Amino acid sequence: MVLQRDECYLRKTQDQRLISQSVPPTLRPYAHGHSLEDRYSIFVEALMSSADASIPLKKRNSKSTGSPPCHMDYGSFLLQPCNKEGLNSLDRLQAKGLRIVLGAMKSSPKNAMQVEAVDPPLDFRRQYLSDRFIFKVNQCLNHPLIFRLQNLSDLISNSSNKYWAHKETPKIIQSFRKLSSLSHPIAQFRANPLFDVPYDALIFEPSVILDFGISKNDPTAEYVFSDRLNSEWQGWLPVFTDASKTSDASAVGSAVWIPKFRVLLSSNSPQESSVFTGEAVAILEAVSFILSHKLNKSIVFSDSKSTLLAVSTNFFRAKFIHPVILDIKKQLFECARQGIEVVLIWIPGHSGIQGNEQADLWAKRAIQSGSPRRDIFVSDILPRATKDLAVSWQESWDQSSLIKGRHYKSLQNTIPVRPWFFRHKDSTKLAVSVICRLRLGHVCTPVFLQKLHIKDSSLCECSQDFLSPSSGLMVRAPDAESVIAGSSPAKDKCLRVKRRFSNLSHRCLIGYYIPI
């Protein structure tokens, strides 16, 4: 089909354009959503067929105890804004999977099921994936996508642009604009920093001691430390390092303290930096000082075991390597090549060891007076995506619960870190499903079945009036001593729940368990 306007001819093609790239018809938003729906519907059907209520959770496959895999949503953030029907199909698929996992009734509100299973809404998860993607891309020097995103962001911000005036801002642009709110730019590299380290330095094994014979909160820590230092490390130069961060809005102070020469090296990293980065920077400054001044037989004491473990790890097996850790490894290798002996030793912090306490004091002062470092590493801002997801989800839960899931909101006001049933892996699927139904307030009790016009009366089989969950029968499953492992055949059909009314039978309490 050919369109004509003012002597300009436009030919309609089968491809669409997305950030100046051709998109095949199969990757259009509507088709992409339904393609994923068809693909993962098979997974949901398998999940339904494997939902055996008698199998304990710890013996079940991990994929059968969670919602449809998170990677079904990968790439979808690149398609927004788009036709919402394709993405809504994924929302329906998620809700179906949650009902199977929790054993919830079809009438259960979706927002409450998401909180119960701690499975965020797909829209928030797409923003989370977009944030992590853009943060990682930005650490690549001269990445072509950054230039295009900058142009698109300027175009959307232009008030005279009528196209974007009524469009939702793409998630990748929202993620890109988060970078501008950082106090300093992200450290960029031409290639993976691992490739800038000589192979001999990568395979070098530095001397790292994680047990100096001092336990945490040992009242004799200072005495034991001085005794071991004078007896086993006589003639060695002790160097103390530490880092401090007083609040989320403060910088990270790093300090190196050499008592023998009364030398102090202090610096501070941007507020987005983590304490791990501050500890690594302090160790790097200490090793660099030892190398530049040829201080043979030096001991670097640090109270950060995670940093020392990162230095001693096998880089070829590590999932992520901090660039500062790579620099430490290079400096230690250079010290060994020049015959300078350097040992890294872990000591417990805040245990009364004088050198460590002094380094901690200098680190706190370095937050304000230390020499500033400008680099922000991507590993320090990746947790921001998780934090933003939690904040957005909590705000949405507070608003949506005013309409749906009000009863569950009274039980679960905040979104937990992980589902409560993760702590009860010996429980059967039946036990978990019954408690989830009770918590959601949609359970096969006579009162609820009467509400759905399935039963004519709220009376139970024992002719007693069954009270609704809102009258005090509902329990908090994480706080209740209610999960039974290895229940007997007589108890398979119902679950003993901590309840107020002892004269009610178990069957009266939970109603019939009706599979999905």
C-alpha positions as CSV (number, residue, x, y, z in Angstrom):
1,M,0.0,0.0,0.0
2,V,1.3,3.4,-0.9
3,L,0.3,6.7,0.9
4,Q,0.7,10.1,-0.7
5,R,0.9,13.5,1.0
6,D,2.1,16.7,-0.5
7,E,3.8,14.8,-3.4
8,C,5.7,12.6,-0.9
9,Y,5.2,8.9,-1.2
10,L,5.3,6.6,1.8
11,R,5.3,2.9,1.3
12,K,3.9,0.7,4.1
13,T,6.2,-2.2,4.9
14,Q,6.0,-5.2,7.1
15,D,8.7,-4.0,9.4
16,Q,8.5,-1.5,12.2
17,R,11.3,0.8,13.5
18,L,12.5,0.7,17.0
19,I,15.4,3.0,17.9
20,S,16.4,3.1,14.2
21,Q,16.6,-0.6,13.9
22,S,14.3,-2.8,11.8
23,V,12.0,-5.1,13.8
24,P,10.7,-8.3,12.2
25,P,6.9,-8.8,12.4
26,T,7.4,-11.6,15.0
27,L,8.9,-9.1,17.4
28,R,6.1,-6.6,17.3
29,P,4.8,-6.0,20.8
30,Y,1.4,-7.7,20.2
31,A,3.0,-10.7,18.5
32,H,5.8,-10.9,21.0
33,G,3.5,-11.0,23.9
34,H,1.3,-13.7,22.5
35,S,4.4,-15.7,21.4
36,L,5.7,-15.7,24.9
37,E,2.2,-16.6,26.2
38,D,2.1,-19.7,23.8
39,R,5.6,-20.7,24.8
40,Y,5.1,-20.5,28.6
41,S,1.6,-21.8,28.6
42,I,3.2,-25.2,28.2
43,F,5.2,-24.6,31.3
44,V,2.1,-23.6,33.2
45,E,0.3,-26.8,32.1
46,A,3.3,-28.8,33.3
47,L,3.2,-26.9,36.6
48,M,-0.4,-27.8,37.0
49,S,0.1,-31.5,36.3
50,S,3.0,-31.7,38.7
51,A,1.2,-29.9,41.6
52,D,0.9,-33.0,43.7
53,A,-0.4,-31.9,47.1
54,S,1.2,-34.8,49.0
55,I,4.8,-34.1,48.1
56,P,6.8,-32.0,50.5
57,L,8.1,-28.7,49.1
58,K,11.7,-29.6,49.7
59,K,11.4,-32.7,47.4
60,R,9.6,-30.8,44.7
61,N,11.5,-29.4,41.7
62,S,12.4,-25.7,42.2
63,K,10.5,-24.8,39.0
64,S,7.3,-26.4,40.3
65,T,7.3,-24.2,43.5
66,G,7.7,-20.9,41.8
67,S,5.7,-18.8,39.3
68,P,6.5,-19.0,35.6
69,P,10.1,-18.2,35.0
70,C,11.2,-14.6,35.2
71,H,13.0,-14.7,31.9
72,M,9.7,-14.8,30.1
73,D,9.7,-11.1,30.5
74,Y,13.3,-10.4,29.2
75,G,13.4,-8.0,26.3
76,S,9.8,-6.8,26.8
77,F,10.9,-3.5,28.2
78,L,12.4,-2.6,24.8
79,L,8.9,-2.7,23.3
80,Q,7.2,-0.2,25.5
81,P,5.2,1.9,24.9
82,C,3.2,-0.5,22.8
83,N,-0.1,-2.2,22.4
84,K,-1.0,-3.3,25.9
85,E,-2.9,-6.4,24.8
86,G,0.3,-8.3,24.2
87,L,1.7,-7.5,27.6
88,N,-1.7,-8.1,29.3
89,S,-1.5,-11.7,28.1
90,L,1.7,-12.1,30.1
91,D,0.0,-10.7,33.2
92,R,-2.8,-13.2,32.8
93,L,-0.2,-16.0,32.4
94,Q,1.5,-14.9,35.6
95,A,-1.8,-14.8,37.5
96,K,-2.6,-18.3,36.3
97,G,0.8,-19.6,37.5
98,L,0.5,-17.9,40.9
99,R,-2.9,-19.6,41.4
100,I,-1.3,-23.0,40.7
101,V,1.7,-22.4,42.9
102,L,-0.3,-21.1,45.9
103,G,-3.3,-23.3,45.4
104,A,-5.5,-20.2,45.4
105,M,-9.0,-19.9,44.2
106,K,-9.8,-18.2,40.9
107,S,-11.5,-15.4,42.8
108,S,-8.3,-14.5,44.7
109,P,-7.1,-11.0,44.0
110,K,-4.0,-11.0,41.8
111,N,-2.2,-8.2,43.7
112,A,-2.6,-10.2,46.9
113,M,-1.3,-13.4,45.3
114,Q,1.8,-11.5,44.0
115,V,2.6,-10.3,47.5
116,E,2.0,-13.8,49.0
117,A,4.4,-15.4,46.5
118,V,6.7,-12.3,46.5
119,D,6.5,-12.2,42.7
120,P,6.4,-8.6,41.6
121,P,4.0,-7.3,38.9
122,L,5.5,-7.7,35.4
123,D,5.4,-4.0,34.7
124,F,7.7,-3.3,37.7
125,R,9.9,-6.2,36.8
126,R,10.3,-4.8,33.3
127,Q,11.5,-1.5,34.8
128,Y,13.9,-3.5,37.1
129,L,15.3,-5.3,34.1
130,S,15.6,-2.1,32.1
131,D,17.5,-0.4,35.0
132,R,20.0,-3.2,35.2
133,F,20.5,-3.3,31.5
134,I,21.1,0.4,31.1
135,F,23.4,0.6,34.1
136,K,25.6,-2.2,32.7
137,V,25.6,-0.7,29.2
138,N,26.7,2.6,30.5
139,Q,30.0,1.2,31.8
140,C,31.0,0.5,28.2
141,L,33.0,3.4,26.8
142,N,31.5,4.9,23.6
143,H,28.6,2.4,23.5
144,P,26.4,3.4,20.5
145,L,23.2,2.9,22.5
146,I,24.0,5.7,24.9
147,F,24.1,8.3,22.1
148,R,20.8,7.2,20.7
149,L,19.2,7.1,24.1
150,Q,20.4,10.7,24.8
151,N,18.8,11.9,21.5
152,L,15.6,10.1,22.3
153,S,15.4,11.5,25.8
154,D,15.9,15.0,24.4
155,L,13.2,14.4,21.9
156,I,10.7,13.2,24.5
157,S,11.5,16.2,26.8
158,N,10.8,18.6,24.0
159,S,7.4,20.2,24.8
160,S,6.7,21.0,21.2
161,N,6.8,17.3,20.2
162,K,3.2,16.2,19.8
163,Y,3.9,12.6,19.3
164,W,5.3,12.0,22.8
165,A,3.0,14.4,24.5
166,H,0.4,11.6,25.1
167,K,2.8,8.7,25.1
168,E,4.2,6.9,28.1
169,T,7.9,7.5,28.6
170,P,9.8,4.3,27.5
171,K,11.3,2.3,30.4
172,I,14.7,2.4,28.9
173,I,14.5,6.3,28.9
174,Q,13.4,6.2,32.5
175,S,16.4,4.1,33.3
176,F,18.7,6.3,31.3
177,R,17.5,9.4,33.1
178,K,18.3,7.8,36.5
179,L,21.9,8.0,35.4
180,S,21.7,11.8,35.4
181,S,20.7,11.8,39.0
182,L,24.0,10.2,40.1
183,S,26.5,12.5,41.8
184,H,29.3,11.3,39.5
185,P,29.4,9.4,36.3
186,I,29.8,5.6,36.2
187,A,33.3,4.4,35.6
188,Q,33.7,3.3,32.0
189,F,36.0,0.8,30.3
190,R,36.9,0.1,26.7
191,A,36.6,-3.6,27.4
192,N,36.1,-6.0,30.2
193,P,38.6,-4.9,32.9
194,L,39.7,-8.5,33.3
195,F,41.4,-8.2,29.9
196,D,43.6,-5.4,31.1
197,V,45.2,-7.6,33.8
198,P,48.3,-9.7,32.8
199,Y,47.6,-13.4,32.8
200,D,50.4,-14.0,35.4
201,A,48.7,-11.6,37.7
202,L,45.3,-13.3,37.3
203,I,46.7,-16.7,38.3
204,F,48.8,-15.2,41.1
205,E,47.8,-16.4,44.6
206,P,48.4,-13.7,47.2
207,S,49.0,-14.5,50.8
208,V,45.7,-14.0,52.6
209,I,45.0,-15.2,56.1
210,L,41.4,-15.2,57.3
211,D,42.0,-16.6,60.8
212,F,44.4,-14.7,63.0
213,G,43.2,-16.5,66.2
214,I,41.0,-13.7,67.3
215,S,37.2,-14.1,67.6
216,K,34.6,-11.4,67.4
217,N,33.8,-9.6,70.6
218,D,36.8,-11.3,72.4
219,P,37.6,-9.1,75.4
220,T,41.2,-10.1,75.1
221,A,41.5,-9.3,71.4
222,E,44.1,-6.5,71.9
223,Y,46.3,-8.7,74.1
224,V,46.0,-11.7,71.7
225,F,46.7,-9.5,68.7
226,S,49.8,-7.9,70.2
227,D,51.1,-11.3,71.4
228,R,50.8,-13.0,68.0
229,L,52.2,-9.9,66.2
230,N,55.3,-9.8,68.5
231,S,55.9,-13.6,68.5
232,E,55.0,-14.8,65.0
233,W,55.4,-11.6,62.9
234,Q,58.3,-9.9,64.5
235,G,60.0,-7.5,62.2
236,W,56.9,-7.0,60.0
237,L,55.2,-3.7,59.4
238,P,51.5,-3.5,60.5
239,V,49.2,-1.5,58.2
240,F,45.6,-1.0,59.2
241,T,42.8,-0.2,56.7
242,D,39.1,0.5,57.2
243,A,36.1,2.1,55.6
244,S,33.0,3.8,57.0
245,K,29.6,5.0,55.7
246,T,27.3,6.7,58.2
247,S,24.1,7.0,56.1
248,D,22.8,6.3,52.6
249,A,23.3,10.0,51.7
250,S,26.9,10.2,52.9
251,A,30.1,9.4,51.1
252,V,32.2,6.4,51.9
253,G,35.3,7.2,53.8
254,S,38.5,5.0,53.4
255,A,41.6,5.2,55.6
256,V,45.0,3.6,55.8
257,W,46.9,4.0,59.1
258,I,50.5,3.0,59.6
259,P,51.3,3.5,63.3
260,K,55.1,3.1,63.1
261,F,55.5,6.0,60.7
262,R,52.3,7.8,61.7
263,V,51.2,7.9,58.1
264,L,47.6,8.5,57.2
265,L,46.1,8.0,53.8
266,S,42.4,9.0,53.5
267,S,39.9,9.3,50.7
268,N,36.2,9.3,50.1
269,S,34.1,7.7,47.4
270,P,30.7,9.0,46.1
271,Q,27.6,8.4,48.1
272,E,26.4,5.7,45.7
273,S,29.4,3.6,46.6
274,S,29.2,0.6,48.9
275,V,31.2,-0.1,52.0
276,F,32.7,-3.0,50.1
277,T,34.1,-0.6,47.6
278,G,35.5,1.6,50.4
279,E,37.2,-1.3,52.0
280,A,38.7,-2.3,48.6
281,V,39.9,1.2,48.0
282,A,41.6,1.3,51.4
283,I,43.5,-2.0,50.7
284,L,44.5,-0.8,47.3
285,E,45.9,2.5,48.7
286,A,47.8,0.5,51.3
287,V,49.3,-2.0,48.8
288,S,50.2,0.9,46.4
289,F,51.9,2.8,49.2
290,I,53.9,-0.4,50.2
291,L,54.9,-0.9,46.6
292,S,55.9,2.7,45.9
293,H,58.0,2.9,49.1
294,K,59.4,-0.6,48.9
295,L,58.2,-1.6,52.4
296,N,59.2,-5.2,52.5
297,K,57.5,-7.5,55.0
298,S,54.3,-5.6,55.4
299,I,51.0,-6.9,56.9
300,V,47.8,-5.3,55.8
301,F,45.1,-5.8,58.5
302,S,41.5,-5.4,57.3
303,D,38.2,-6.2,59.1
304,S,36.4,-6.8,55.8
305,K,36.4,-10.6,55.2
306,S,34.4,-10.3,52.0
307,T,37.0,-8.0,50.4
308,L,39.8,-10.4,51.3
309,L,37.8,-13.3,50.0
310,A,37.3,-11.5,46.7
311,V,41.1,-10.9,46.4
312,S,41.9,-14.5,47.0
313,T,39.1,-15.9,44.7
314,N,39.7,-17.6,41.3
315,F,38.8,-14.8,38.9
316,F,38.1,-17.3,36.1
317,R,35.2,-18.8,38.2
318,A,33.9,-15.6,39.7
319,K,30.5,-14.3,38.5
320,F,31.5,-10.7,38.9
321,I,34.9,-9.1,39.6
322,H,35.1,-5.6,41.1
323,P,37.6,-3.4,39.1
324,V,39.3,-2.3,42.3
325,I,39.9,-6.0,43.3
326,L,41.6,-6.4,39.9
327,D,43.8,-3.4,40.7
328,I,44.7,-4.9,44.1
329,K,45.6,-8.2,42.5
330,K,47.9,-6.4,40.0
331,Q,49.6,-4.4,42.7
332,L,50.2,-7.6,44.9
333,F,51.6,-9.4,41.8
334,E,54.0,-6.5,41.2
335,C,55.1,-6.6,44.8
336,A,55.8,-10.3,44.6
337,R,57.7,-9.7,41.3
338,Q,59.9,-7.1,43.0
339,G,60.5,-9.3,46.0
340,I,58.3,-7.3,48.4
341,E,56.5,-9.6,50.9
342,V,52.9,-8.5,51.6
343,V,50.4,-10.4,53.6
344,L,46.7,-9.6,53.9
345,I,45.1,-10.6,57.3
346,W,41.6,-10.4,58.5
347,I,40.9,-9.2,62.0
348,P,37.4,-8.6,63.6
349,G,36.3,-5.0,63.7
350,H,35.2,-3.1,66.8
351,S,37.0,-5.6,69.1
352,G,39.3,-3.2,70.8
353,I,42.3,-3.7,68.6
354,Q,44.0,-0.3,68.8
355,G,45.2,0.0,65.2
356,N,41.9,-1.0,63.8
357,E,40.0,1.4,66.1
358,Q,42.2,4.2,65.0
359,A,41.7,3.3,61.3
360,D,38.0,3.3,61.9
361,L,38.2,6.8,63.4
362,W,40.2,8.1,60.5
363,A,37.7,6.5,58.0
364,K,34.8,8.4,59.6
365,R,36.7,11.6,59.4
366,A,37.6,10.8,55.8
367,I,33.9,11.1,54.8
368,Q,34.3,14.9,55.1
369,S,38.0,15.5,54.8
370,G,39.4,12.7,52.6
371,S,40.6,13.3,49.1
372,P,37.6,12.7,46.7
373,R,37.4,9.8,44.3
374,R,35.1,10.3,41.3
375,D,34.4,6.8,40.1
376,I,31.1,5.0,40.6
377,F,31.2,1.4,39.8
378,V,28.3,-0.4,38.3
379,S,28.2,-3.0,41.1
380,D,27.4,-0.2,43.5
381,I,24.3,1.1,41.7
382,L,22.8,-2.2,40.6
383,P,21.2,-2.6,44.0
384,R,19.4,0.7,43.2
385,A,17.3,-1.2,40.7
386,T,16.2,-3.6,43.4
387,K,15.4,-0.8,45.8
388,D,13.4,1.1,43.2
389,L,11.4,-2.1,42.5
390,A,10.6,-2.6,46.2
391,V,9.5,1.1,46.6
392,S,7.3,1.1,43.5
393,W,5.7,-2.2,44.4
394,Q,5.0,-1.1,47.9
395,E,3.4,2.1,46.7
396,S,1.3,0.1,44.2
397,W,0.3,-2.4,46.9
398,D,-0.8,0.4,49.2
399,Q,-3.0,1.9,46.5
400,S,-4.4,-1.2,44.9
401,S,-5.3,-2.8,48.3
402,L,-7.8,-0.1,48.8
403,I,-9.8,-1.7,46.0
404,K,-8.8,-5.3,46.0
405,G,-7.1,-7.4,48.7
406,R,-8.2,-5.3,51.7
407,H,-8.4,-8.3,54.0
408,Y,-5.0,-9.6,53.0
409,K,-3.5,-6.1,53.4
410,S,-4.6,-6.2,57.1
411,L,-2.4,-9.3,57.5
412,Q,0.5,-8.4,55.2
413,N,0.9,-4.6,55.2
414,T,4.5,-4.6,53.8
415,I,5.9,-6.8,51.1
416,P,8.2,-9.5,52.5
417,V,11.6,-10.4,51.3
418,R,10.7,-14.0,50.6
419,P,7.5,-16.1,50.9
420,W,6.7,-17.4,54.3
421,F,6.5,-21.0,53.1
422,F,10.2,-21.0,52.2
423,R,10.8,-21.6,55.9
424,H,8.6,-24.7,55.9
425,K,10.0,-26.8,53.1
426,D,8.9,-30.0,54.9
427,S,5.3,-29.1,54.5
428,T,3.1,-30.6,51.9
429,K,1.6,-28.6,49.0
430,L,-1.8,-29.2,50.6
431,A,-0.7,-27.6,53.9
432,V,0.7,-24.6,52.1
433,S,-2.3,-24.1,49.8
434,V,-4.7,-24.2,52.7
435,I,-2.8,-21.6,54.7
436,C,-2.4,-19.4,51.6
437,R,-6.2,-19.6,51.0
438,L,-6.9,-18.7,54.6
439,R,-4.5,-15.7,54.4
440,L,-5.9,-14.5,51.1
441,G,-9.4,-14.8,52.5
442,H,-10.7,-16.8,49.6
443,V,-11.2,-20.3,51.0
444,C,-13.8,-23.0,50.6
445,T,-15.6,-22.3,53.9
446,P,-19.4,-22.2,54.1
447,V,-19.4,-18.5,54.6
448,F,-17.3,-17.8,51.5
449,L,-19.2,-20.3,49.4
450,Q,-22.4,-18.7,50.4
451,K,-21.0,-15.4,49.4
452,L,-20.3,-16.8,45.9
453,H,-23.9,-18.2,45.9
454,I,-22.5,-21.8,45.7
455,K,-24.1,-22.7,49.0
456,D,-27.4,-21.6,50.4
457,S,-26.3,-21.5,54.1
458,S,-23.2,-20.6,56.0
459,L,-23.8,-23.5,58.4
460,C,-21.1,-26.2,58.4
461,E,-21.8,-30.0,58.2
462,C,-21.7,-30.1,62.0
463,S,-24.6,-27.6,62.0
464,Q,-22.5,-24.9,63.7
465,D,-22.3,-21.4,62.3
466,F,-19.0,-21.0,60.6
467,L,-17.4,-17.6,61.3
468,S,-15.8,-15.7,58.5
469,P,-12.0,-15.1,58.4
470,S,-12.5,-11.4,59.3
471,S,-14.0,-12.4,62.6
472,G,-10.7,-13.5,64.0
473,L,-10.3,-17.0,62.6
474,M,-7.7,-16.0,60.1
475,V,-4.1,-16.6,61.3
476,R,-0.7,-15.4,60.2
477,A,0.9,-18.4,58.8
478,P,4.5,-17.3,59.4
479,D,3.7,-16.7,63.1
480,A,1.5,-19.7,63.6
481,E,2.7,-23.1,64.7
482,S,0.6,-24.6,62.0
483,V,2.7,-26.3,59.4
484,I,2.8,-30.1,59.9
485,A,5.6,-32.2,58.3
486,G,4.8,-35.7,57.4
487,S,1.2,-35.7,58.4
488,S,-0.6,-39.0,59.0
489,P,-3.3,-40.2,56.6
490,A,-6.0,-39.2,59.0
491,K,-4.7,-35.6,58.8
492,D,-3.9,-35.4,55.1
493,K,-7.2,-33.9,54.3
494,C,-7.0,-31.1,56.7
495,L,-4.5,-29.0,58.6
496,R,-4.3,-28.3,62.3
497,V,-4.3,-24.5,62.6
498,K,-3.8,-22.5,65.7
499,R,-7.3,-21.3,66.2
500,R,-9.5,-19.7,68.8
501,F,-12.4,-22.1,68.7
502,S,-11.4,-25.5,69.9
503,N,-14.9,-27.0,69.6
504,L,-14.7,-26.7,65.8
505,S,-13.5,-29.7,63.9
506,H,-10.6,-29.5,61.5
507,R,-12.9,-30.0,58.6
508,C,-15.1,-27.1,59.8
509,L,-12.1,-24.9,60.1
510,I,-10.7,-25.1,56.6
511,G,-13.5,-26.5,54.6
512,Y,-13.0,-28.9,51.7
513,Y,-9.8,-28.6,49.8
514,I,-10.8,-28.3,46.1
515,P,-8.0,-28.6,43.6
516,I,-7.6,-26.1,40.9
